[in-house]
Amino acid sequence: MMSWIVWLIVAAVLGVAELLTTTLAFGLIAVAAVVAAVAGAFHLDFAIQLAAFAVAAGAGLGFIRPIALRHIQHPPLLRTGTAALVGRPAIVLEEVTGRGGRVRIGGEEWSARAYDEDQVIPVGTKVEVWQIDGATALVHPRE
Protein backbone atom coordinates (compact mmCIF):
# COMPACT_ATOMS: atom_id res chain seq x y z
CA MET A 1 0.00 0.00 0.00
CA MET A 2 1.26 3.49 -0.75
CA SER A 3 2.22 5.56 2.27
CA TRP A 4 0.04 8.54 1.35
CA ILE A 5 -3.07 6.37 1.72
CA VAL A 6 -1.98 5.37 5.23
CA TRP A 7 -1.46 9.04 6.11
CA LEU A 8 -4.97 9.87 4.85
CA ILE A 9 -6.44 7.05 6.95
CA VAL A 10 -4.57 8.40 9.99
CA ALA A 11 -5.91 11.88 9.19
CA ALA A 12 -9.47 10.56 8.94
CA VAL A 13 -9.22 8.73 12.28
CA LEU A 14 -7.78 11.83 13.93
CA GLY A 15 -10.53 13.94 12.35
CA VAL A 16 -13.19 11.69 13.88
CA ALA A 17 -11.39 11.89 17.24
CA GLU A 18 -11.48 15.68 16.96
CA LEU A 19 -15.21 15.63 16.31
CA LEU A 20 -15.72 13.53 19.43
CA THR A 21 -13.46 15.56 21.74
CA THR A 22 -13.54 19.11 20.26
CA THR A 23 -10.12 19.89 21.77
CA LEU A 24 -8.64 21.25 18.53
CA ALA A 25 -5.53 19.11 19.13
CA PHE A 26 -6.58 16.05 17.14
CA GLY A 27 -7.77 18.25 14.29
CA LEU A 28 -4.41 19.98 13.98
CA ILE A 29 -2.59 16.64 14.10
CA ALA A 30 -4.97 15.41 11.38
CA VAL A 31 -3.92 18.38 9.25
CA ALA A 32 -0.30 17.39 9.88
CA ALA A 33 -1.12 13.88 8.64
CA VAL A 34 -2.58 15.41 5.46
CA VAL A 35 0.68 17.35 4.99
CA ALA A 36 2.59 14.05 5.31
CA ALA A 37 0.16 12.46 2.83
CA VAL A 38 0.96 15.20 0.32
CA ALA A 39 4.66 14.48 0.82
CA GLY A 40 3.92 10.78 0.29
CA ALA A 41 1.96 11.53 -2.86
CA PHE A 42 5.12 13.09 -4.31
CA HIS A 43 6.96 9.83 -3.52
CA LEU A 44 9.27 11.49 -1.03
CA ASP A 45 11.23 9.34 1.41
CA PHE A 46 9.38 8.15 4.54
CA ALA A 47 11.81 10.09 6.75
CA ILE A 48 10.82 13.30 4.94
CA GLN A 49 7.15 12.41 5.38
CA LEU A 50 7.73 11.94 9.12
CA ALA A 51 9.62 15.24 9.29
CA ALA A 52 6.79 17.03 7.44
CA PHE A 53 4.30 15.48 9.87
CA ALA A 54 6.36 16.51 12.91
CA VAL A 55 6.90 20.09 11.69
CA ALA A 56 3.23 20.56 10.77
CA ALA A 57 2.03 19.05 14.06
CA GLY A 58 4.49 21.16 16.06
CA ALA A 59 3.47 24.33 14.24
CA GLY A 60 -0.21 23.56 14.67
CA LEU A 61 -0.04 22.70 18.35
CA GLY A 62 2.61 25.26 19.25
CA PHE A 63 1.44 28.31 17.30
CA ILE A 64 -2.01 27.90 15.77
CA ARG A 65 -3.84 26.19 18.67
CA PRO A 66 -3.08 28.89 21.32
CA ILE A 67 -4.18 31.63 18.93
CA ALA A 68 -7.35 29.75 17.99
CA LEU A 69 -8.23 29.05 21.63
CA ARG A 70 -7.95 32.76 22.46
CA HIS A 71 -10.42 33.54 19.68
CA ILE A 72 -12.80 30.72 20.59
CA GLN A 73 -13.25 31.77 24.23
CA HIS A 74 -16.58 33.50 24.70
CA PRO A 75 -17.22 36.42 27.02
CA PRO A 76 -19.42 35.62 30.01
CA LEU A 77 -23.10 35.57 29.25
CA LEU A 78 -24.92 38.81 29.96
CA ARG A 79 -27.84 38.25 32.29
CA THR A 80 -30.94 40.11 31.13
CA GLY A 81 -34.57 40.29 32.11
CA THR A 82 -35.59 38.80 35.43
CA ALA A 83 -32.37 36.76 35.65
CA ALA A 84 -30.47 40.04 36.06
CA LEU A 85 -32.44 40.77 39.25
CA VAL A 86 -31.20 37.70 41.12
CA GLY A 87 -28.61 38.77 43.67
CA ARG A 88 -29.62 42.44 43.65
CA PRO A 89 -30.45 44.30 46.84
CA ALA A 90 -33.98 45.47 47.57
CA ILE A 91 -35.84 47.24 50.35
CA VAL A 92 -39.12 46.08 51.86
CA LEU A 93 -42.05 48.48 51.25
CA GLU A 94 -44.81 46.26 52.69
CA GLU A 95 -44.18 43.49 55.19
CA VAL A 96 -42.98 40.39 53.35
CA THR A 97 -44.19 36.95 54.43
CA GLY A 98 -44.40 33.54 52.84
CA ARG A 99 -47.69 34.69 51.26
CA GLY A 100 -46.77 38.10 49.88
CA GLY A 101 -45.48 41.64 50.29
CA ARG A 102 -43.87 44.44 48.27
CA VAL A 103 -40.20 45.38 47.69
CA ARG A 104 -38.37 48.01 45.68
CA ILE A 105 -35.65 46.57 43.43
CA GLY A 106 -33.68 49.40 41.90
CA GLY A 107 -36.38 51.86 40.92
CA GLU A 108 -39.16 49.32 40.43
CA GLU A 109 -41.76 48.02 42.83
CA TRP A 110 -42.20 44.25 42.86
CA SER A 111 -44.50 41.83 44.59
CA ALA A 112 -42.44 39.62 46.88
CA ARG A 113 -42.52 36.56 49.09
CA ALA A 114 -40.06 35.46 51.74
CA TYR A 115 -37.76 32.73 50.45
CA ASP A 116 -38.25 31.00 53.80
CA GLU A 117 -42.05 30.62 54.02
CA ASP A 118 -42.09 30.91 57.84
CA GLN A 119 -40.15 34.19 57.89
CA VAL A 120 -41.68 37.64 58.34
CA ILE A 121 -39.60 40.56 57.04
CA PRO A 122 -40.62 43.99 58.39
CA VAL A 123 -40.91 47.25 56.40
CA GLY A 124 -37.59 49.01 55.77
CA THR A 125 -35.46 45.85 55.94
CA LYS A 126 -32.77 45.44 53.29
CA VAL A 127 -33.17 42.15 51.48
CA GLU A 128 -31.53 40.30 48.62
CA VAL A 129 -33.38 38.79 45.67
CA TRP A 130 -32.71 35.06 45.65
CA GLN A 131 -35.07 34.00 42.90
CA ILE A 132 -37.76 35.33 40.55
CA ASP A 133 -40.93 33.25 40.35
CA GLY A 134 -43.10 34.68 37.57
CA ALA A 135 -43.62 38.32 38.60
CA THR A 136 -42.76 37.72 42.26
CA ALA A 137 -39.35 38.17 43.84
CA LEU A 138 -38.35 35.63 46.45
CA VAL A 139 -36.24 37.55 48.95
CA HIS A 140 -34.15 36.94 52.03
CA PRO A 141 -32.86 39.48 54.59
CA ARG A 142 -29.30 40.69 54.02
CA GLU A 143 -26.85 40.10 56.82
HUWOHU-V878226 format. One line per field, one symbol per residue. phi: phi as a letter, one per 20 degrees, with the letter a starting at -180 (. if undefined). burial: # if it has 9 or more other ideal C-beta (glycine too) atoms within 8 Angstrom, else .. A space follows every 10 residues. Layout:
# HUWOHU-V878226
phi: ???
burial: ???
This chain:
# HUWOHU-V878226
phi: .fffffffff fffffffffe dlemffffff ffffffffff felfgfffff ffffffffff fedfffffff efgefffefc mfffefnefb cfecgdcfdr qccddmddec fbcffefeed dfgnfeccfe addmdceecb fed
burial: ..######.# ##.##.##.. ...####### ########## .......### .###.##.## #..##..##. .......... ....##.### ###.###... #####....# #####...#. #...#####. .#...##### #..
